[in-house]
Amino acid sequence: MIGRKAGFDVLVRCLRGEPVAQADWMQVFERANADLLGPALWSALCASGAASSLPEDARDYLATLHRLNAARNQALKAQVLEFVGALNDRGIVPILLKGGLALFDGPYADPAARMMRDLDVMVPARERHDAIAVLKRLGYCLTRCYGASHHAFGDFARADDPGSVDLHTELVDPFYVLPACEVWDRAEPRDAGGVRFLAPSATDRLLHNLLHAQVHCLGHFYRGELALQQVHEFVALARFFGAAIDWTFVEQRMRVHRLTTVLHAYLLAAHRWLGLEWPLPEAPCIAARWHCLRCELQRAARTLQWIGVLWGNMSGPFAWHRMRAMHGDRGGPLGWRCRHLVQYLRKKGLAAGVGRISRFQ
């Protein structure tokens, strides 16, 4: 437990650019690799001038990881250009999201700092079938299908490619918080490598990061989980775009859906871990402070983490914003939740409910 916390603390200090006299670098690397931050760690150490003070084997390991990720990102970039070019030929101009967009449009000064698992591309729902046809013509196969009603249709992969394509029609599972139609209206055109795509506005990119990290899918907020990689990118976006981010819009949108504590807790982690200046006029709420303490305790103790995940799996699906979106004004929170539970059990059965509660990944 002490080793895990020490590794995390040193990693955070390095990412902040602070000097580290001594460290168990194996623990630091283990933590960095778990959070896909190895290349970002090397980039931060080089920027602060601390890379030269590392033991030779540690320095060689990080430099190699950074170099390999740079090559992988170049291959991913070529993938994006090929796919987007083929979409353009079909008359489709997509929106690039998350890591795929970071390959072309910030927020990282070092293009090799960002590790990514896949490429997120969003097309209008009416053009989804055309986009799928383009993927199939390029040799991609559907490896995971989420279904037509899901925010993303599925993952498409091709032999020998470094990443799959995650084809979206909405940005996140709770699409009503940040609807794709709004993002399309505010998106900005980009040209790169002879292809055309759109980039979400600075505010939408930041809000997407927050929602994806804390509210989307499993609901990491409800499980008491704060992913350092996501917070690191959130801080990078906030600093890269600066005054272009409309924090008033972010705060109001989260408050309307009763997600203020989610916002405050995420900002508090960004402030404490990576030194992001607090951007809101009001101080963090008490509930956010308690939530950050919960996350710290769960990160330090596996038993508490297990309990927190189980609690989150039970409470997340019944969150106010989800129930309000599903059931409207009829019945109020208690009525919504009772109705939802009965409908779920009738449709899925008790075994499915138990499986969902016990899900860790």
BELHU-V793727 format. One record per run of one state. SS is the DSSP state (H for helix, E for strand, L for the rest). FROM is the first residue (numbers start at 0). LEN is the number of residues. If there is no record, write none. Layout:
ss: (SS | SS)
from: (FROM | FROM)
len: (LEN | LEN)
This chain:
ss: (L | H | L | H | L | H | L | H | L | H | L | E | H | L | E | L | H | L | E | L | E | L | E | L | H | L | E | L | E | L | H | L | H | L | H | L | H | L | H | L | H | L | H | L | H | L | H | L | H | L)
from: (0 | 1 | 15 | 24 | 34 | 37 | 48 | 50 | 53 | 55 | 89 | 94 | 97 | 102 | 117 | 122 | 124 | 137 | 140 | 145 | 151 | 157 | 163 | 168 | 179 | 186 | 187 | 192 | 194 | 199 | 201 | 214 | 219 | 223 | 227 | 244 | 246 | 256 | 259 | 274 | 285 | 300 | 301 | 318 | 319 | 327 | 331 | 348 | 349 | 357)
len: (1 | 14 | 9 | 10 | 3 | 11 | 2 | 3 | 2 | 34 | 5 | 3 | 5 | 15 | 5 | 2 | 13 | 3 | 5 | 6 | 6 | 6 | 5 | 11 | 7 | 1 | 5 | 2 | 5 | 2 | 13 | 5 | 4 | 4 | 17 | 2 | 10 | 3 | 15 | 11 | 15 | 1 | 17 | 1 | 8 | 4 | 17 | 1 | 8 | 4)
